[in-house]
Amino acid sequence: MRRIHVRISGKVQGVAFRHDTRRTALSLNLTGWVKNLPDGRVEAVFEGENDSVDAMRAWCSKGPPLAHVLHVDIQEKSYKGEFSDFRVLL
């Protein structure tokens, strides 16, 4: 089991990035959260099986169709198992 903390920059707000992140994370049985940051980036935490976290990591580098991802900052963290679902935070 793994946990990653990501910050995604580019054209990532106003393009359904958070909604599609949640849908993708749930399809991969991941837990955690996603939110917009005031500086225009999107931030998220994902927890789950190694392969699912890898797939989510790859998805974040592309995002939904209307997004244009310029950079993904990824930090590996210690798995905590603290989430029961995946949420969009406001």
Buried (B, 14 or more C-beta within 10 A) or exposed (E): EBBBBBBBBBBBBEBBBBEBBBEBBEEBEBBBBBBBEEEEBBBBBBBBEEEBBEBBBEBBEEBBEEBEBEEBEBEEEEEEEEBEEBBEEE
